């Protein structure tokens, strides 16, 4: 028996209401889809702040200014370099983490970024609160002594350190930095005891080594290279897997008999988490393109930096690996935050 007319009308009206309600939702969904892509197409349309988690004058600052200048030329937008050093880089990185995820605040961090979780109570999660763009460069570490030092090789240094435990001193740019970690790692690898002397930056550390007030330093290539070339410091070994192009005559730690001591003092670029994928891709692709340009390579090498230009995911994985690696070194060496 067919349904009454009024029931059929009710069914039809109900179906029509459902359809009319769903139309704006479907239309809205279609309108939303291209928004992030459109943002990437329009990006950037105002100045970008590039936060450097270090004071002016270092390799991170130098790299930031090289990259900022080229991005300015490509995008016709000002890239403002904002140095926010302090607290081992936590201040600058924290500023990026808390900024709007719109691509107009990005940052540069260095190796200390992956060491800090083992030393400090962090105001952010180094893996979850950022979008990784690229590891832009790395600076090697080199074991140096004053040219007046009687030590001419790593083997001589190790032998003397074993004869006089704790009497040999090494200068670093500060607790938790690459020169400090390299020194602690070196002592662990070779079974010796060294006394660490921390300074407020690589400059003062090298200055005291030039004054022959400390025994050695596992200095950054950027800080040490001019003094090695000027015959004021003697290079005993480089902390890398292969010899340095800047110092081809200097052996690696392994070649010098100190084991597989490799400290990659990297620096990389990131943005706050939540940034759209198209804007992230545009940032990462453009910056990596800048890094691969011959002029960028030339300017980086002049600062003792090697261009890396990794993908964002490769950079994230390296940071995750470094967090675990340095946690072990920090614990075994009983390193405390300054």
Secondary structure, DSSP 8 states (H G I E B T S, - for coil): ----HHHHHHHHHHHHHHHHHHHHHHHHHHHHHTHHHHHHHH--SS-EEEEESS-TTSHHHHHHHHHHHHHHHHHSS-EEEEE---GGGHHHHHHHHTS-SSSSEEEEEETHHHHHHHHS--SS-TTTSEEEEEEEEEE-EEEEEETTSS--SHHHHHHHHHHSTTTSEEEESSTTSHHHHHHHHHHHHHT---EEEE-SSHHHHHHHHHTT-SSEEEEEHHHHHHHHHTTSEEEEEESSSS--STTTTS-BHHHHTS-S----EEEEEEEETT--HHHHHHHHHHHHHHHTSHHHHHHHHHTTEEE----HHHHHHHHHHHHHHHHHHHHHTT----
